[in-house]
Every structure is written in C-alpha cells, then in structure tokens.
Amino acid sequence: MDQQSMKQTFMMSAVRVIARDGLVKATTKAIAAEAGLNEAFIYRCFSSKDELLSAAFYQENENFTTLLRETLPVMHMPGLTWKERAFLLWKQSWEFILKNEADCIFYIRYCYSADCRAQAYDTHLTHFQALIEKVRPAFKPDTNVDMLVHQIFDTMLAFATRVLNGEMENSEATTEWTFEQIYSFVVPNVRAEVLEEEDKKEAI
C-alpha cells in the first residue's frame, strides 16, 4: 500500500471510529485497529492525530463543496421560479449529507468540537468562499451573505442531527419541511428584482 492509499485508509477509519464511538474514544490506536494497520504507520502519513482528523474533515468539505459546485447550475434552470430552483439545490444537498450516515455523524461531531475550532475551522470557512461569491449577486446589498450561508449550513446540520437521532423521519415530507424552514429566513434577503424576474417568466 502506497502512502497516499494509507492516508486515505486512515482518514476513512477515523471517520468510522468517530461516528461510532465519538471523538474521545478516537485514539490513534483505535483508528489504526479500524484500518487494520500498525499504529506507527499513522505517523508516517500525519504529524499527529490532530492533523489526521483535520485532513479527514478537509476531505469531507471537499466532497460537499464539489457537490454544491456541480448542483449550483440548477439556480439558472429555465422555466422554474427561484423557489423551485432553490428547492432542487436543497434537495440534492440534503440527500447528499444523509446518504452516508457515518460521514454525516463524523462531520457534525468534529465540526462543532474544540479540536475543529483549534485546528481546522478557518480552512473550513474558506471552502465555501468561492460558492458564496457566486450566489452573492442574488441577495440584497446589505445582506451579510457569509453569515446567511453559514446559518443555512448550521441549520441543515441541526436538522440532519435530528434525522440521525430518529427524531425526524428521513422522507420526502421532511425534505420539503426542512427546506421551508430555511427558505423562510433566506427569501427576505433575496433581491426583489431576482424574484420578480422569475414571476414574469412564470406569467409568460
């Protein structure tokens, strides 16, 4: 196994261990055991456990931002209202984060941990900056778009936690309900002319 494959194996193992057992029990010994590799090999790939977890989190962010970049063009899909387009974007994002339970649980646990704040949070924020700049023109000039996007993201993770805990069913009805909750605080910030343009298209 080459070093890159080994790094990938350790990152995936860290995700599974944290999702199953939590951050406290995610020792290098436990991660190595999950990977089926010698614990010493971790330090051939990473300088520390902190770097390993930060790398795993970075990869999860990369996967999600790739999904968003690929899905964002639906916001220019003809023949739909802005709300309908926003729902398609939401649906793809929501289904993506819930499709792999271990990745989602790892992400939630690590994202809100002190470890993340100390090791990975600044990088986490920069992951979304290019996407924020793409959507910024749709919002009113006085909107704090950065804060709004992160509010959407935090709300999404809060709802995902409730689904994973069994408090909410993972269903089409839940997808629609969660979208409506987020849309309710997003739409007041959308430029009127953006919404009006879509209304005109519907009337033609």
Stockholm file with secondary structure:
# STOCKHOLM 1.0

chainA/1-204         MDQQSMKQTFMMSAVRVIARDGLVKATTKAIAAEAGLNEAFIYRCFSSKDELLSAAFYQENENFTTLLRETLPVMHMPGLTWKERAFLLWKQSWEFILKNEADCIFYIRYCYSADCRAQAYDTHLTHFQALIEKVRPAFKPDTNVDMLVHQIFDTMLAFATRVLNGEMENSEATTEWTFEQIYSFVVPNVRAEVLEEEDKKEAI
#=GR chainA/1-204 SS CCHHHHHHHHHHHHHHHHHHHCSTTCCHHHHHHHHTSCGGGHHHHCSSHHHHHHHHHHHHHHHHHHHHHHHGGGGGCTTSCHHHHHHHHHHHHHHHHHHSHHHHHHHHHHHTSHHHHHHTHHHHHHHTHHHHHHHGGGBCTTCCHHHHHHHHHHHHHHHHHHHHTTSSCCSHHHHHHHHHHHHHHHGGGBCHHHHHHHHHHHHC
#=GC SS_cons         CCHHHHHHHHHHHHHHHHHHHCSTTCCHHHHHHHHTSCGGGHHHHCSSHHHHHHHHHHHHHHHHHHHHHHHGGGGGCTTSCHHHHHHHHHHHHHHHHHHSHHHHHHHHHHHTSHHHHHHTHHHHHHHTHHHHHHHGGGBCTTCCHHHHHHHHHHHHHHHHHHHHTTSSCCSHHHHHHHHHHHHHHHGGGBCHHHHHHHHHHHHC
//
